[in-house]
Amino acid sequence: MPRVAVAQDAAEATAAETTVDGAEAADAAVTETAGSYTPMAPTEGKGMPVQGGITFQDQFSANGDYALWMHNSILLPVITIISLFVLGLLLWVVARYRRGANPTPSKTTHNTLIEVVWTLVPVLILVGIAVPSISLLAKQYETPPEDAVTVKAIGYQWYWGYEYPDNGGFEIISNMLDEADALASGEPPQLAVDNRLVLPANTPIRLQTTAADVIHSFAVPSLWFKLDAVPGRLNEKMLVIDEPGVYYGQCSELCGARHGYMPIAVEALPRDQWEAWVRQQPGGTVGGDEGSDQPAFEPAELEVPDSVLPDAPTAGPPPTEDTSPTT
């Protein structure tokens, strides 16, 4: 009996030790999974300008697809037809009514048919263009649904801050990478940043913009998104990114000496991966997490812009030939 008891105790101890080891392994696996985020590698030609490009970038939002269709199927044909017609009419007038072929000029001063035609045709053309234009304008300012993810882009001289008020209120500061660092990471110079704006794909996003100092403009061409960031004002539009990827943009408002060094990099992740990324941020929460039913986040006052401080390390001196990228 004593031997049986000893053996039983040993078996229980072994089982308990195995359980503890299994729990530790599971915790380690969870920790490893949670910490497995690495910035997504960009796709060449996707969400960025291309060498020799003469038209719009490929679009990755519903509004962008509609706008690109409108440009290619309506505006461009109308512009081409009108330009060719006017050119042909001009050449015909030059040939038909030159002095050698028409020594006695006509004294006609009124033609009812021509005046009616050149009045009605432009009106009809403008109406045809106005219908899809108004539709596109309405689509761009649709009200985001209540469950949309709210993200605030704050413009500073000369960098961006991204705040997540629905997910704990943490803020990401984004500065342009040096040319060497950008090339080393396989990203386009003057567009790559150290911390991207990470958003969920296929999810309505309430993107708000404001500024701490001067007027900036948050613009990402491949998402057909552009919205001014005005000090003391909160602007917002809805954004839905069709698929995961990295999309680049820049500040589109002349905001000072380093205006050209204020890029935007948006990284769209599948919703589950984005939620995992949020949970890794200091204080980051996702709806349904324990403790997420906390009082509504109250945004802090805008950061004092570094540009007004002497010897500010973030703003830096105005660009020179030595600091400007070479490519």
Phi and psi in degrees as GROMACS dihedral restraints (atoms count N, CA, C in turn):
[ dihedral_restraints ]
;  ai    aj    ak    al  type     phi  dphi    fc
    3     4     5     6     1   -58.4    20    10
    4     5     6     7     1   -39.3    20    10
    6     7     8     9     1   -64.0    20    10
    7     8     9    10     1   -41.3    20    10
    9    10    11    12     1   -62.4    20    10
   10    11    12    13     1   -41.8    20    10
   12    13    14    15     1   -62.8    20    10
   13    14    15    16     1   -43.2    20    10
   15    16    17    18     1   -61.2    20    10
   16    17    18    19     1   -42.9    20    10
   18    19    20    21     1   -64.2    20    10
   19    20    21    22     1   -40.1    20    10
   21    22    23    24     1   -64.4    20    10
   22    23    24    25     1   -42.4    20    10
   24    25    26    27     1   -62.1    20    10
   25    26    27    28     1   -40.4    20    10
   27    28    29    30     1   -64.1    20    10
   28    29    30    31     1   -40.5    20    10
   30    31    32    33     1   -64.6    20    10
   31    32    33    34     1   -41.8    20    10
   33    34    35    36     1   -65.1    20    10
   34    35    36    37     1   -39.8    20    10
   36    37    38    39     1   -63.3    20    10
   37    38    39    40     1   -41.7    20    10
   39    40    41    42     1   -63.3    20    10
   40    41    42    43     1   -42.4    20    10
   42    43    44    45     1   -64.1    20    10
   43    44    45    46     1   -42.4    20    10
   45    46    47    48     1   -62.8    20    10
   46    47    48    49     1   -41.9    20    10
   48    49    50    51     1   -63.8    20    10
   49    50    51    52     1   -39.9    20    10
   51    52    53    54     1   -63.9    20    10
   52    53    54    55     1   -40.5    20    10
   54    55    56    57     1   -62.9    20    10
   55    56    57    58     1   -44.0    20    10
   57    58    59    60     1   -62.5    20    10
   58    59    60    61     1   -44.0    20    10
   60    61    62    63     1   -61.7    20    10
   61    62    63    64     1   -40.7    20    10
   63    64    65    66     1   -64.4    20    10
   64    65    66    67     1   -40.6    20    10
   66    67    68    69     1   -65.0    20    10
   67    68    69    70     1   -41.9    20    10
   69    70    71    72     1   -63.7    20    10
   70    71    72    73     1   -39.6    20    10
   72    73    74    75     1   -64.2    20    10
   73    74    75    76     1   -41.3    20    10
   75    76    77    78     1   -63.4    20    10
   76    77    78    79     1   -43.7    20    10
   78    79    80    81     1   -61.2    20    10
   79    80    81    82     1   -40.6    20    10
   81    82    83    84     1   -63.7    20    10
   82    83    84    85     1   -39.1    20    10
   84    85    86    87     1   -65.1    20    10
   85    86    87    88     1   -42.1    20    10
   87    88    89    90     1   -62.8    20    10
   88    89    90    91     1   -44.1    20    10
   90    91    92    93     1   -61.3    20    10
   91    92    93    94     1   -42.0    20    10
   93    94    95    96     1   -65.1    20    10
   94    95    96    97     1   -40.5    20    10
   96    97    98    99     1   -65.3    20    10
   97    98    99   100     1   -43.1    20    10
   99   100   101   102     1   -65.5    20    10
  100   101   102   103     1   -31.1    20    10
  102   103   104   105     1   -97.0    20    10
  103   104   105   106     1    16.7    20    10
  105   106   107   108     1   -89.2    20    10
  106   107   108   109     1     2.1    20    10
  108   109   110   111     1   -67.5    20    10
  109   110   111   112     1   130.1    20    10
  111   112   113   114     1  -133.4    20    10
  112   113   114   115     1   145.8    20    10
  114   115   116   117     1   -53.9    20    10
  115   116   117   118     1   136.6    20    10
  117   118   119   120     1   -68.8    20    10
  118   119   120   121     1   138.4    20    10
  120   121   122   123     1   -73.6    20    10
  121   122   123   124     1   132.6    20    10
  123   124   125   126     1   -69.9    20    10
  124   125   126   127     1   156.3    20    10
  126   127   128   129     1   -99.4    20    10
  127   128   129   130     1   126.2    20    10
  129   130   131   132     1   -55.3    20    10
  130   131   132   133     1   124.8    20    10
  132   133   134   135     1    84.6    20    10
  133   134   135   136     1    -6.0    20    10
  135   136   137   138     1  -104.6    20    10
  136   137   138   139     1   122.6    20    10
  138   139   140   141     1    71.8    20    10
  139   140   141   142     1    19.5    20    10
  141   142   143   144     1  -150.6    20    10
  142   143   144   145     1   158.5    20    10
  144   145   146   147     1   -67.4    20    10
  145   146   147   148     1   151.9    20    10
  147   148   149   150     1  -117.3    20    10
  148   149   150   151     1   153.9    20    10
  150   151   152   153     1   -62.6    20    10
  151   152   153   154     1   125.5    20    10
  153   154   155   156     1    78.0    20    10
  154   155   156   157     1     9.8    20    10
  156   157   158   159     1   -67.7    20    10
  157   158   159   160     1   137.5    20    10
  159   160   161   162     1  -123.7    20    10
  160   161   162   163     1     2.5    20    10
  162   163   164   165     1  -131.8    20    10
  163   164   165   166     1  -170.1    20    10
  165   166   167   168     1   -68.3    20    10
  166   167   168   169     1   155.2    20    10
  168   169   170   171     1   -69.2    20    10
  169   170   171   172     1   155.9    20    10
  171   172   173   174     1   -57.8    20    10
  172   173   174   175     1   141.8    20    10
  174   175   176   177     1  -101.4    20    10
  175   176   177   178     1   145.4    20    10
  177   178   179   180     1  -131.3    20    10
  178   179   180   181     1    36.0    20    10
  180   181   182   183     1  -146.7    20    10
  181   182   183   184     1   157.6    20    10
  183   184   185   186     1   -62.4    20    10
  184   185   186   187     1   -42.2    20    10
  186   187   188   189     1   -63.8    20    10
  187   188   189   190     1   -38.4    20    10
  189   190   191   192     1   -64.5    20    10
  190   191   192   193     1   -42.4    20    10
  192   193   194   195     1   -61.3    20    10
  193   194   195   196     1   -43.2    20    10
  195   196   197   198     1   -66.1    20    10
  196   197   198   199     1   -44.0    20    10
  198   199   200   201     1   -65.1    20    10
  199   200   201   202     1   -40.4    20    10
  201   202   203   204     1   -66.8    20    10
  202   203   204   205     1   -39.2    20    10
  204   205   206   207     1   -61.7    20    10
  205   206   207   208     1   -43.9    20    10
  207   208   209   210     1   -61.2    20    10
  208   209   210   211     1   -41.3    20    10
  210   211   212   213     1   -65.6    20    10
  211   212   213   214     1   -47.5    20    10
  213   214   215   216     1   -76.2    20    10
  214   215   216   217     1   -32.1    20    10
  216   217   218   219     1  -100.1    20    10
  217   218   219   220     1   -20.5    20    10
  219   220   221   222     1  -119.4    20    10
  220   221   222   223     1   -61.8    20    10
  222   223   224   225     1   -65.2    20    10
  223   224   225   226     1   -49.2    20    10
  225   226   227   228     1   -63.1    20    10
  226   227   228   229     1   -45.3    20    10
  228   229   230   231     1   -62.1    20    10
  229   230   231   232     1   -41.5    20    10
  231   232   233   234     1   -62.8    20    10
  232   233   234   235     1   -45.1    20    10
  234   235   236   237     1   -61.4    20    10
  235   236   237   238     1   -43.3    20    10
  237   238   239   240     1   -64.8    20    10
  238   239   240   241     1   -46.4    20    10
  240   241   242   243     1   -63.5    20    10
  241   242   243   244     1   -45.4    20    10
  243   244   245   246     1   -63.8    20    10
  244   245   246   247     1   -42.6    20    10
  246   247   248   249     1   -63.4    20    10
  247   248   249   250     1   -44.5    20    10
  249   250   251   252     1   -66.3    20    10
  250   251   252   253     1   -38.5    20    10
  252   253   254   255     1   -64.8    20    10
  253   254   255   256     1   -46.3    20    10
  255   256   257   258     1   -64.3    20    10
  256   257   258   259     1   -40.7    20    10
  258   259   260   261     1   -62.3    20    10
  259   260   261   262     1   -45.0    20    10
  261   262   263   264     1   -63.8    20    10
  262   263   264   265     1   -40.1    20    10
  264   265   266   267     1   -64.7    20    10
  265   266   267   268     1   -39.9    20    10
  267   268   269   270     1   -64.8    20    10
  268   269   270   271     1   -44.3    20    10
  270   271   272   273     1   -63.8    20    10
  271   272   273   274     1   -39.5    20    10
  273   274   275   276     1   -64.6    20    10
  274   275   276   277     1   -42.2    20    10
  276   277   278   279     1   -63.9    20    10
  277   278   279   280     1   -41.4    20    10
  279   280   281   282     1   -62.1    20    10
  280   281   282   283     1   -42.2    20    10
  282   283   284   285     1   -76.5    20    10
  283   284   285   286     1   -41.9    20    10
  285   286   287   288     1   -76.8    20    10
  286   287   288   289     1   -36.7    20    10
  288   289   290   291     1  -112.4    20    10
  289   290   291   292     1    25.5    20    10
  291   292   293   294     1   -71.9    20    10
  292   293   294   295     1   163.3    20    10
  294   295   296   297     1   -61.4    20    10
  295   296   297   298     1   -39.3    20    10
  297   298   299   300     1   -66.3    20    10
  298   299   300   301     1   -36.6    20    10
  300   301   302   303     1   -90.2    20    10
  301   302   303   304     1   -13.8    20    10
  303   304   305   306     1  -142.3    20    10
  304   305   306   307     1    71.0    20    10
  306   307   308   309     1   -65.0    20    10
  307   308   309   310     1   -24.9    20    10
  309   310   311   312     1  -111.8    20    10
  310   311   312   313     1   101.9    20    10
  312   313   314   315     1   -63.2    20    10
  313   314   315   316     1   147.6    20    10
  315   316   317   318     1   -72.6    20    10
  316   317   318   319     1   146.8    20    10
  318   319   320   321     1  -106.9    20    10
  319   320   321   322     1    20.0    20    10
  321   322   323   324     1   -66.2    20    10
  322   323   324   325     1   129.8    20    10
  324   325   326   327     1  -117.8    20    10
  325   326   327   328     1    -5.8    20    10
  327   328   329   330     1  -151.7    20    10
  328   329   330   331     1   133.3    20    10
  330   331   332   333     1  -143.4    20    10
  331   332   333   334     1   106.0    20    10
  333   334   335   336     1   -60.6    20    10
  334   335   336   337     1   -45.1    20    10
  336   337   338   339     1   -61.3    20    10
  337   338   339   340     1   -47.3    20    10
  339   340   341   342     1   -62.7    20    10
  340   341   342   343     1   -41.2    20    10
  342   343   344   345     1   -66.8    20    10
  343   344   345   346     1   -37.1    20    10
  345   346   347   348     1   -66.6    20    10
  346   347   348   349     1   -43.2    20    10
  348   349   350   351     1   -64.3    20    10
  349   350   351   352     1   -48.0    20    10
  351   352   353   354     1   -75.3    20    10
  352   353   354   355     1    -5.0    20    10
  354   355   356   357     1   -94.0    20    10
  355   356   357   358     1   -46.6    20    10
  357   358   359   360     1   -72.8    20    10
  358   359   360   361     1   -41.4    20    10
  360   361   362   363     1   -60.6    20    10
  361   362   363   364     1   -49.6    20    10
  363   364   365   366     1   -59.9    20    10
  364   365   366   367     1   -36.2    20    10
  366   367   368   369     1   -63.0    20    10
  367   368   369   370     1   -44.7    20    10
  369   370   371   372     1   -64.2    20    10
  370   371   372   373     1   -38.8    20    10
  372   373   374   375     1   -63.4    20    10
  373   374   375   376     1   -45.4    20    10
  375   376   377   378     1   -64.5    20    10
  376   377   378   379     1   -37.9    20    10
  378   379   380   381     1   -64.4    20    10
  379   380   381   382     1   -42.1    20    10
  381   382   383   384     1   -62.3    20    10
  382   383   384   385     1   -34.0    20    10
  384   385   386   387     1   -78.8    20    10
  385   386   387   388     1   -32.9    20    10
  387   388   389   390     1   -67.6    20    10
  388   389   390   391     1   -35.4    20    10
  390   391   392   393     1   -60.7    20    10
  391   392   393   394     1   -55.4    20    10
  393   394   395   396     1   -69.1    20    10
  394   395   396   397     1   -27.4    20    10
  396   397   398   399     1   -65.7    20    10
  397   398   399   400     1   -45.6    20    10
  399   400   401   402     1   -65.7    20    10
  400   401   402   403     1   -37.5    20    10
  402   403   404   405     1   -62.4    20    10
  403   404   405   406     1   -43.1    20    10
  405   406   407   408     1   -64.9    20    10
  406   407   408   409     1   -41.1    20    10
  408   409   410   411     1   -61.8    20    10
  409   410   411   412     1   -41.7    20    10
  411   412   413   414     1   -66.1    20    10
  412   413   414   415     1   -39.5    20    10
  414   415   416   417     1   -62.8    20    10
  415   416   417   418     1   -36.7    20    10
  417   418   419   420     1   -71.1    20    10
  418   419   420   421     1   -19.2    20    10
  420   421   422   423     1  -120.2    20    10
  421   422   423   424     1    31.6    20    10
  423   424   425   426     1   -66.2    20    10
  424   425   426   427     1   145.5    20    10
  426   427   428   429     1   -74.0    20    10
  427   428   429   430     1   127.5    20    10
  429   430   431   432     1   -63.2    20    10
  430   431   432   433     1   148.1    20    10
  432   433   434   435     1   -67.5    20    10
  433   434   435   436     1   165.4    20    10
  435   436   437   438     1   -63.0    20    10
  436   437   438   439     1   -31.6    20    10
  438   439   440   441     1   -89.1    20    10
  439   440   441   442     1    12.0    20    10
  441   442   443   444     1   -65.6    20    10
  442   443   444   445     1   147.6    20    10
  444   445   446   447     1   -79.7    20    10
  445   446   447   448     1   124.2    20    10
  447   448   449   450     1   -94.0    20    10
  448   449   450   451     1   127.7    20    10
  450   451   452   453     1  -134.5    20    10
  451   452   453   454     1   135.8    20    10
  453   454   455   456     1  -112.6    20    10
  454   455   456   457     1   124.6    20    10
  456   457   458   459     1  -100.4    20    10
  457   458   459   460     1   120.8    20    10
  459   460   461   462     1  -112.1    20    10
  460   461   462   463     1   123.5    20    10
  462   463   464   465     1   -89.9    20    10
  463   464   465   466     1   127.7    20    10
  465   466   467   468     1  -121.5    20    10
  466   467   468   469     1   159.7    20    10
  468   469   470   471     1   -86.5    20    10
  469   470   471   472     1   110.0    20    10
  471   472   473   474     1  -131.0    20    10
  472   473   474   475     1    84.1    20    10
  474   475   476   477     1  -164.5    20    10
  475   476   477   478     1   172.9    20    10
  477   478   479   480     1  -115.1    20    10
  478   479   480   481     1   147.7    20    10
  480   481   482   483     1  -120.0    20    10
  481   482   483   484     1   136.4    20    10
  483   484   485   486     1  -119.4    20    10
  484   485   486   487     1   119.1    20    10
  486   487   488   489     1  -111.2    20    10
  487   488   489   490     1   140.9    20    10
  489   490   491   492     1  -117.1    20    10
  490   491   492   493     1    78.7    20    10
  492   493   494   495     1   -64.4    20    10
  493   494   495   496     1   -26.7    20    10
  495   496   497   498     1   -81.8    20    10
  496   497   498   499     1    -8.3    20    10
  498   499   500   501     1  -127.6    20    10
  499   500   501   502     1    39.6    20    10
  501   502   503   504     1   104.4    20    10
  502   503   504   505     1   -11.1    20    10
  504   505   506   507     1    80.5    20    10
  505   506   507   508     1    13.4    20    10
  507   508   509   510     1   -71.6    20    10
  508   509   510   511     1   158.4    20    10
  510   511   512   513     1  -127.7    20    10
  511   512   513   514     1   137.6    20    10
  513   514   515   516     1  -107.3    20    10
  514   515   516   517     1   128.6    20    10
  516   517   518   519     1   -98.4    20    10
  517   518   519   520     1   130.4    20    10
  519   520   521   522     1  -122.8    20    10
  520   521   522   523     1   119.0    20    10
  522   523   524   525     1  -120.0    20    10
  523   524   525   526     1   153.9    20    10
  525   526   527   528     1   -67.9    20    10
  526   527   528   529     1   139.6    20    10
  528   529   530   531     1   -77.6    20    10
  529   530   531   532     1   149.9    20    10
  531   532   533   534     1   -62.3    20    10
  532   533   534   535     1   155.7    20    10
  534   535   536   537     1   -57.1    20    10
  535   536   537   538     1   -43.8    20    10
  537   538   539   540     1   -63.5    20    10
  538   539   540   541     1   -41.9    20    10
  540   541   542   543     1   -66.8    20    10
  541   542   543   544     1   -38.1    20    10
  543   544   545   546     1   -64.7    20    10
  544   545   546   547     1   -46.1    20    10
  546   547   548   549     1   -64.8    20    10
  547   548   549   550     1   -37.2    20    10
  549   550   551   552     1   -64.5    20    10
  550   551   552   553     1   -31.1    20    10
  552   553   554   555     1   -92.9    20    10
  553   554   555   556     1     5.9    20    10
  555   556   557   558     1    75.1    20    10
  556   557   558   559     1    27.5    20    10
  558   559   560   561     1  -116.3    20    10
  559   560   561   562     1   158.0    20    10
  561   562   563   564     1   -70.1    20    10
  562   563   564   565     1   131.8    20    10
  564   565   566   567     1   -60.5    20    10
  565   566   567   568     1   150.2    20    10
  567   568   569   570     1    68.3    20    10
  568   569   570   571     1     1.7    20    10
  570   571   572   573     1  -121.8    20    10
  571   572   573   574     1   -23.6    20    10
  573   574   575   576     1   -76.9    20    10
  574   575   576   577     1   147.2    20    10
  576   577   578   579     1  -131.7    20    10
  577   578   579   580     1   164.3    20    10
  579   580   581   582     1   -76.8    20    10
  580   581   582   583     1   -35.3    20    10
  582   583   584   585     1  -130.7    20    10
  583   584   585   586     1   117.4    20    10
  585   586   587   588     1   -84.2    20    10
  586   587   588   589     1   162.5    20    10
  588   589   590   591     1   -82.3    20    10
  589   590   591   592     1   107.7    20    10
  591   592   593   594     1   -95.3    20    10
  592   593   594   595     1   123.5    20    10
  594   595   596   597     1  -131.6    20    10
  595   596   597   598     1   157.1    20    10
  597   598   599   600     1   -82.4    20    10
  598   599   600   601     1   141.0    20    10
  600   601   602   603     1   -83.1    20    10
  601   602   603   604     1   155.6    20    10
  603   604   605   606     1    54.4    20    10
  604   605   606   607     1    36.3    20    10
  606   607   608   609     1  -136.8    20    10
  607   608   609   610     1   132.4    20    10
  609   610   611   612     1   -62.6    20    10
  610   611   612   613     1   129.9    20    10
  612   613   614   615     1  -121.1    20    10
  613   614   615   616     1   128.1    20    10
  615   616   617   618     1   -92.4    20    10
  616   617   618   619     1    95.5    20    10
  618   619   620   621     1   -93.3    20    10
  619   620   621   622     1   115.2    20    10
  621   622   623   624     1  -105.0    20    10
  622   623   624   625     1   147.7    20    10
  624   625   626   627     1  -130.3    20    10
  625   626   627   628     1   143.8    20    10
  627   628   629   630     1  -155.4    20    10
  628   629   630   631     1   179.3    20    10
  630   631   632   633     1  -144.6    20    10
  631   632   633   634     1   156.8    20    10
  633   634   635   636     1  -100.3    20    10
  634   635   636   637     1   -14.3    20    10
  636   637   638   639     1  -137.7    20    10
  637   638   639   640     1   -68.8    20    10
  639   640   641   642     1  -124.9    20    10
  640   641   642   643     1   177.6    20    10
  642   643   644   645     1   -73.8    20    10
  643   644   645   646     1   127.3    20    10
  645   646   647   648     1  -116.5    20    10
  646   647   648   649     1   176.0    20    10
  648   649   650   651     1  -144.4    20    10
  649   650   651   652     1   120.4    20    10
  651   652   653   654     1   -87.3    20    10
  652   653   654   655     1   113.4    20    10
  654   655   656   657     1  -138.0    20    10
  655   656   657   658     1   129.5    20    10
  657   658   659   660     1  -130.1    20    10
  658   659   660   661     1   101.6    20    10
  660   661   662   663     1   -58.9    20    10
  661   662   663   664     1   -40.9    20    10
  663   664   665   666     1   -73.4    20    10
  664   665   666   667     1    -9.9    20    10
  666   667   668   669     1  -106.7    20    10
  667   668   669   670     1     3.8    20    10
  669   670   671   672     1    51.5    20    10
  670   671   672   673     1    49.4    20    10
  672   673   674   675     1  -129.1    20    10
  673   674   675   676     1   128.4    20    10
  675   676   677   678     1  -152.3    20    10
  676   677   678   679     1   128.1    20    10
  678   679   680   681     1  -150.8    20    10
  679   680   681   682     1   128.1    20    10
  681   682   683   684     1   -67.7    20    10
  682   683   684   685     1   144.7    20    10
  684   685   686   687     1  -111.2    20    10
  685   686   687   688     1   107.7    20    10
  687   688   689   690     1  -112.6    20    10
  688   689   690   691     1   130.8    20    10
  690   691   692   693     1   -57.2    20    10
  691   692   693   694     1   134.7    20    10
  693   694   695   696     1    77.0    20    10
  694   695   696   697     1     5.9    20    10
  696   697   698   699     1  -135.2    20    10
  697   698   699   700     1   144.9    20    10
  699   700   701   702     1  -116.3    20    10
  700   701   702   703     1   110.5    20    10
  702   703   704   705     1  -100.8    20    10
  703   704   705   706     1   153.0    20    10
  705   706   707   708     1  -151.5    20    10
  706   707   708   709     1   148.8    20    10
  708   709   710   711     1  -144.7    20    10
  709   710   711   712     1   159.8    20    10
  711   712   713   714     1   -90.4    20    10
  712   713   714   715     1   140.5    20    10
  714   715   716   717     1  -132.1    20    10
  715   716   717   718     1   132.0    20    10
  717   718   719   720     1  -128.8    20    10
  718   719   720   721     1   117.7    20    10
  720   721   722   723     1   -93.1    20    10
  721   722   723   724     1   125.8    20    10
  723   724   725   726     1   -66.0    20    10
  724   725   726   727     1   -38.2    20    10
  726   727   728   729     1  -149.4    20    10
  727   728   729   730     1   157.3    20    10
  729   730   731   732     1   -60.3    20    10
  730   731   732   733     1   149.9    20    10
  732   733   734   735     1   161.7    20    10
  733   734   735   736     1  -179.1    20    10
  735   736   737   738     1  -114.2    20    10
  736   737   738   739     1   127.7    20    10
  738   739   740   741     1  -127.2    20    10
  739   740   741   742     1   129.6    20    10
  741   742   743   744     1  -107.7    20    10
  742   743   744   745     1   148.4    20    10
  744   745   746   747     1  -152.4    20    10
  745   746   747   748     1  -171.6    20    10
  747   748   749   750     1  -150.0    20    10
  748   749   750   751     1   162.3    20    10
  750   751   752   753     1   -64.0    20    10
  751   752   753   754     1   128.3    20    10
  753   754   755   756     1  -107.7    20    10
  754   755   756   757     1    17.7    20    10
  756   757   758   759     1  -123.5    20    10
  757   758   759   760     1   130.4    20    10
  759   760   761   762     1   -61.9    20    10
  760   761   762   763     1   109.1    20    10
  762   763   764   765     1  -119.7    20    10
  763   764   765   766     1    12.2    20    10
  765   766   767   768     1   136.1    20    10
  766   767   768   769     1  -169.6    20    10
  768   769   770   771     1   -62.1    20    10
  769   770   771   772     1   -33.2    20    10
  771   772   773   774     1  -106.4    20    10
  772   773   774   775     1    30.6    20    10
  774   775   776   777     1   -54.9    20    10
  775   776   777   778     1   -40.9    20    10
  777   778   779   780     1   -74.9    20    10
  778   779   780   781     1    -0.4    20    10
  780   781   782   783     1  -115.8    20    10
  781   782   783   784     1    35.8    20    10
  783   784   785   786     1  -128.7    20    10
  784   785   786   787     1    63.9    20    10
  786   787   788   789     1   -78.5    20    10
  787   788   789   790     1   169.9    20    10
  789   790   791   792     1  -128.1    20    10
  790   791   792   793     1   132.4    20    10
  792   793   794   795     1  -128.8    20    10
  793   794   795   796     1   116.2    20    10
  795   796   797   798     1  -104.6    20    10
  796   797   798   799     1   125.4    20    10
  798   799   800   801     1  -111.6    20    10
  799   800   801   802     1   114.4    20    10
  801   802   803   804     1   -96.8    20    10
  802   803   804   805     1   124.6    20    10
  804   805   806   807     1  -116.9    20    10
  805   806   807   808     1   155.1    20    10
  807   808   809   810     1   -55.2    20    10
  808   809   810   811     1   150.6    20    10
  810   811   812   813     1   -55.8    20    10
  811   812   813   814     1   -42.2    20    10
  813   814   815   816     1   -67.0    20    10
  814   815   816   817     1   -37.8    20    10
  816   817   818   819     1   -70.1    20    10
  817   818   819   820     1   -36.2    20    10
  819   820   821   822     1   -64.2    20    10
  820   821   822   823     1   -42.0    20    10
  822   823   824   825     1   -63.1    20    10
  823   824   825   826     1   -38.2    20    10
  825   826   827   828     1   -64.0    20    10
  826   827   828   829     1   -38.9    20    10
  828   829   830   831     1   -64.3    20    10
  829   830   831   832     1   -41.7    20    10
  831   832   833   834     1   -60.5    20    10
  832   833   834   835     1   -41.9    20    10
  834   835   836   837     1   -67.1    20    10
  835   836   837   838     1   -20.3    20    10
  837   838   839   840     1   -80.0    20    10
  838   839   840   841     1   -17.4    20    10
  840   841   842   843     1   -79.1    20    10
  841   842   843   844     1   150.0    20    10
  843   844   845   846     1   -58.3    20    10
  844   845   846   847     1   114.9    20    10
  846   847   848   849     1    79.5    20    10
  847   848   849   850     1     5.9    20    10
  849   850   851   852     1   -72.2    20    10
  850   851   852   853     1   132.4    20    10
  852   853   854   855     1  -135.0    20    10
  853   854   855   856     1   158.5    20    10
  855   856   857   858     1  -125.2    20    10
  856   857   858   859     1   145.3    20    10
  858   859   860   861     1   -50.3    20    10
  859   860   861   862     1   130.2    20    10
  861   862   863   864     1   100.9    20    10
  862   863   864   865     1   -16.5    20    10
  864   865   866   867     1   -69.3    20    10
  865   866   867   868     1   152.8    20    10
  867   868   869   870     1   -63.5    20    10
  868   869   870   871     1   128.6    20    10
  870   871   872   873     1    88.4    20    10
  871   872   873   874     1     2.3    20    10
  873   874   875   876     1   -78.8    20    10
  874   875   876   877     1   -14.9    20    10
  876   877   878   879     1   -84.1    20    10
  877   878   879   880     1    46.3    20    10
  879   880   881   882     1   -88.3    20    10
  880   881   882   883     1   166.0    20    10
  882   883   884   885     1   -55.3    20    10
  883   884   885   886     1   152.9    20    10
  885   886   887   888     1   -55.1    20    10
  886   887   888   889     1   139.5    20    10
  888   889   890   891     1   -68.0    20    10
  889   890   891   892     1   131.6    20    10
  891   892   893   894     1  -105.4    20    10
  892   893   894   895     1   112.1    20    10
  894   895   896   897     1   -62.5    20    10
  895   896   897   898     1   141.0    20    10
  897   898   899   900     1   -76.9    20    10
  898   899   900   901     1   168.8    20    10
  900   901   902   903     1   -64.7    20    10
  901   902   903   904     1   152.3    20    10
  903   904   905   906     1   -60.5    20    10
  904   905   906   907     1   143.1    20    10
  906   907   908   909     1   -60.8    20    10
  907   908   909   910     1   139.8    20    10
  909   910   911   912     1   -65.2    20    10
  910   911   912   913     1   122.5    20    10
  912   913   914   915     1   -60.6    20    10
  913   914   915   916     1   133.7    20    10
  915   916   917   918     1   -63.0    20    10
  916   917   918   919     1   -22.8    20    10
  918   919   920   921     1   -65.7    20    10
  919   920   921   922     1   -18.7    20    10
  921   922   923   924     1   -92.7    20    10
  922   923   924   925     1    -1.8    20    10
  924   925   926   927     1   -98.3    20    10
  925   926   927   928     1   142.9    20    10
  927   928   929   930     1   -68.3    20    10
  928   929   930   931     1   139.4    20    10
  930   931   932   933     1    54.3    20    10
  931   932   933   934     1    42.7    20    10
  933   934   935   936     1   -68.9    20    10
  934   935   936   937     1   125.3    20    10
  936   937   938   939     1   -71.3    20    10
  937   938   939   940     1   -29.8    20    10
  939   940   941   942     1   -77.5    20    10
  940   941   942   943     1   -45.9    20    10
  942   943   944   945     1   -68.4    20    10
  943   944   945   946     1   -45.8    20    10
  945   946   947   948     1    75.3    20    10
  946   947   948   949     1   169.2    20    10
  948   949   950   951     1   -75.4    20    10
  949   950   951   952     1   163.3    20    10
  951   952   953   954     1   -57.9    20    10
  952   953   954   955     1   148.9    20    10
  954   955   956   957     1   -63.8    20    10
  955   956   957   958     1   147.3    20    10
  957   958   959   960     1  -128.3    20    10
  958   959   960   961     1   178.0    20    10
  960   961   962   963     1   -63.1    20    10
  961   962   963   964     1   -29.3    20    10
  963   964   965   966     1   -73.6    20    10
  964   965   966   967     1   -31.9    20    10
  966   967   968   969     1   -95.3    20    10
  967   968   969   970     1   -15.2    20    10
  969   970   971   972     1   -71.4    20    10
  970   971   972   973     1   143.0    20    10
  972   973   974   975     1   -60.5    20    10
  973   974   975   976     1   154.7    20    10
  975   976   977   978     1   -97.1    20    10
  976   977   978   979     1    -8.5    20    10
